[in-house]
Amino acid sequence: MSDKLFPFILSYYNRELVKKICTKYGESPMNALRMFISSQTYQMLADKSLEMWDFSPAGIFDMWENERITGSPENSLYLRRDEYVG
């Protein structure tokens, strides 16, 4: 992946996740952005080696929300790939 393209991809996810956090949790856009970029989910997304841009914004939001609720984004069905995911 081009180093020039990667910031564009992160910016896209930032915008989409901020919208989702604002809508669901009533946060201001700035606070929603702070919440997202300070998360383990964001750190995983920003790690090029994990190639998480294959996930939809809904999937990344699910990971972020699972991190918020359980303390770990790895509790998301998108990452667990257990019997409930086909």
Phi and psi restraints in degrees (value plus and minus 20) as a CYANA .aco file:
   2 SER   PHI     -85.0   -45.0
   2 SER   PSI     118.1   158.1
   3 ASP   PHI     -83.7   -43.7
   3 ASP   PSI     -46.6    -6.6
   4 LYS   PHI     -94.9   -54.9
   4 LYS   PSI     -51.3   -11.3
   5 LEU   PHI     -96.3   -56.3
   5 LEU   PSI     -53.5   -13.5
   6 PHE   PHI     -78.6   -38.6
   6 PHE   PSI     -66.1   -26.1
   7 PRO   PHI     -79.5   -39.5
   7 PRO   PSI     -53.5   -13.5
   8 PHE   PHI     -84.3   -44.3
   8 PHE   PSI     -61.9   -21.9
   9 ILE   PHI     -85.0   -45.0
   9 ILE   PSI     -66.2   -26.2
  10 LEU   PHI     -81.0   -41.0
  10 LEU   PSI     -60.0   -20.0
  11 SER   PHI     -81.9   -41.9
  11 SER   PSI     -61.9   -21.9
  12 TYR   PHI     -79.6   -39.6
  12 TYR   PSI     -69.9   -29.9
  13 TYR   PHI     -83.6   -43.6
  13 TYR   PSI     -59.3   -19.3
  14 ASN   PHI     -77.2   -37.2
  14 ASN   PSI     -68.4   -28.4
  15 ARG   PHI     -80.9   -40.9
  15 ARG   PSI     -66.7   -26.7
  16 GLU   PHI     -85.9   -45.9
  16 GLU   PSI     -62.4   -22.4
  17 LEU   PHI     -90.1   -50.1
  17 LEU   PSI     -58.0   -18.0
  18 VAL   PHI     -80.0   -40.0
  18 VAL   PSI     -64.1   -24.1
  19 LYS   PHI     -77.8   -37.8
  19 LYS   PSI     -66.3   -26.3
  20 LYS   PHI     -85.8   -45.8
  20 LYS   PSI     -62.7   -22.7
  21 ILE   PHI     -85.9   -45.9
  21 ILE   PSI     -62.1   -22.1
  22 CYS   PHI     -81.9   -41.9
  22 CYS   PSI     -64.9   -24.9
  23 THR   PHI     -86.0   -46.0
  23 THR   PSI     -68.6   -28.6
  24 LYS   PHI     -98.4   -58.4
  24 LYS   PSI     -57.1   -17.1
  25 TYR   PHI    -130.0   -90.0
  25 TYR   PSI     -22.9    17.1
  26 GLY   PHI      49.0    89.0
  26 GLY   PSI       3.4    43.4
  27 GLU   PHI    -100.4   -60.4
  27 GLU   PSI     135.9   175.9
  28 SER   PHI     -91.3   -51.3
  28 SER   PSI     135.3   175.3
  29 PRO   PHI     -76.2   -36.2
  29 PRO   PSI     -61.8   -21.8
  30 MET   PHI     -85.6   -45.6
  30 MET   PSI     -63.3   -23.3
  31 ASN   PHI     -87.5   -47.5
  31 ASN   PSI     -58.8   -18.8
  32 ALA   PHI     -81.4   -41.4
  32 ALA   PSI     -62.1   -22.1
  33 LEU   PHI     -83.9   -43.9
  33 LEU   PSI     -63.4   -23.4
  34 ARG   PHI     -79.3   -39.3
  34 ARG   PSI     -64.4   -24.4
  35 MET   PHI     -80.5   -40.5
  35 MET   PSI     -63.2   -23.2
  36 PHE   PHI     -90.1   -50.1
  36 PHE   PSI     -69.6   -29.6
  37 ILE   PHI     -92.7   -52.7
  37 ILE   PSI     -33.7     6.3
  38 SER   PHI    -112.9   -72.9
  38 SER   PSI     -15.3    24.7
  39 SER   PHI    -111.8   -71.8
  39 SER   PSI     138.8   178.8
  40 GLN   PHI     -84.7   -44.7
  40 GLN   PSI     -55.0   -15.0
  41 THR   PHI     -76.7   -36.7
  41 THR   PSI     -65.6   -25.6
  42 TYR   PHI     -84.1   -44.1
  42 TYR   PSI     -61.7   -21.7
  43 GLN   PHI     -80.0   -40.0
  43 GLN   PSI     -58.5   -18.5
  44 MET   PHI     -86.8   -46.8
  44 MET   PSI     -64.1   -24.1
  45 LEU   PHI     -82.1   -42.1
  45 LEU   PSI     -58.6   -18.6
  46 ALA   PHI     -96.5   -56.5
  46 ALA   PSI     -31.0     9.0
  47 ASP   PHI    -104.2   -64.2
  47 ASP   PSI      84.2   124.2
  48 LYS   PHI     -75.6   -35.6
  48 LYS   PSI     -53.0   -13.0
  49 SER   PHI     -86.4   -46.4
  49 SER   PSI     -42.0    -2.0
  50 LEU   PHI    -102.9   -62.9
  50 LEU   PSI     -35.7     4.3
  51 GLU   PHI      28.2    68.2
  51 GLU   PSI      27.8    67.8
  52 MET   PHI     -97.6   -57.6
  52 MET   PSI     -23.0    17.0
  53 TRP   PHI     -88.6   -48.6
  53 TRP   PSI     -26.1    13.9
  54 ASP   PHI     -92.4   -52.4
  54 ASP   PSI     -40.0     0.0
  55 PHE   PHI    -102.3   -62.3
  55 PHE   PSI     125.8   165.8
  56 SER   PHI     -92.7   -52.7
  56 SER   PSI     143.2   183.2
  57 PRO   PHI     -77.6   -37.6
  57 PRO   PSI     -53.6   -13.6
  58 ALA   PHI     -83.8   -43.8
  58 ALA   PSI     -58.8   -18.8
  59 GLY   PHI     -86.6   -46.6
  59 GLY   PSI     -63.0   -23.0
  60 ILE   PHI     -85.2   -45.2
  60 ILE   PSI     -59.2   -19.2
  61 PHE   PHI     -82.8   -42.8
  61 PHE   PSI     -61.1   -21.1
  62 ASP   PHI     -81.2   -41.2
  62 ASP   PSI     -61.9   -21.9
  63 MET   PHI     -83.4   -43.4
  63 MET   PSI     -65.5   -25.5
  64 TRP   PHI     -81.3   -41.3
  64 TRP   PSI     -64.3   -24.3
  65 GLU   PHI     -85.9   -45.9
  65 GLU   PSI     -60.2   -20.2
  66 ASN   PHI     -83.2   -43.2
  66 ASN   PSI     -58.1   -18.1
  67 GLU   PHI     -82.3   -42.3
  67 GLU   PSI     -63.6   -23.6
  68 ARG   PHI     -82.3   -42.3
  68 ARG   PSI     -60.4   -20.4
  69 ILE   PHI    -103.1   -63.1
  69 ILE   PSI     -64.5   -24.5
  70 THR   PHI    -126.7   -86.7
  70 THR   PSI     -33.2     6.8
  71 GLY   PHI      76.0   116.0
  71 GLY   PSI     -25.3    14.7
  72 SER   PHI    -166.0  -126.0
  72 SER   PSI     109.6   149.6
  73 PRO   PHI     -88.5   -48.5
  73 PRO   PSI     -37.0     3.0
  74 GLU   PHI     -90.3   -50.3
  74 GLU   PSI     -28.0    12.0
  75 ASN   PHI    -102.5   -62.5
  75 ASN   PSI     -24.9    15.1
  76 SER   PHI     -87.9   -47.9
  76 SER   PSI     121.3   161.3
  77 LEU   PHI     -80.9   -40.9
  77 LEU   PSI     -45.8    -5.8
  78 TYR   PHI     -85.8   -45.8
  78 TYR   PSI     -46.0    -6.0
  79 LEU   PHI    -123.5   -83.5
  79 LEU   PSI     -50.1   -10.1
  80 ARG   PHI     -90.1   -50.1
  80 ARG   PSI     -57.2   -17.2
  81 ARG   PHI      32.8    72.8
  81 ARG   PSI      21.8    61.8
  82 ASP   PHI    -104.9   -64.9
  82 ASP   PSI    -184.3  -144.3
  83 GLU   PHI     -85.2   -45.2
  83 GLU   PSI     -34.3     5.7
  84 TYR   PHI    -105.1   -65.1
  84 TYR   PSI     -32.7     7.3
  85 VAL   PHI    -125.4   -85.4
  85 VAL   PSI     105.1   145.1
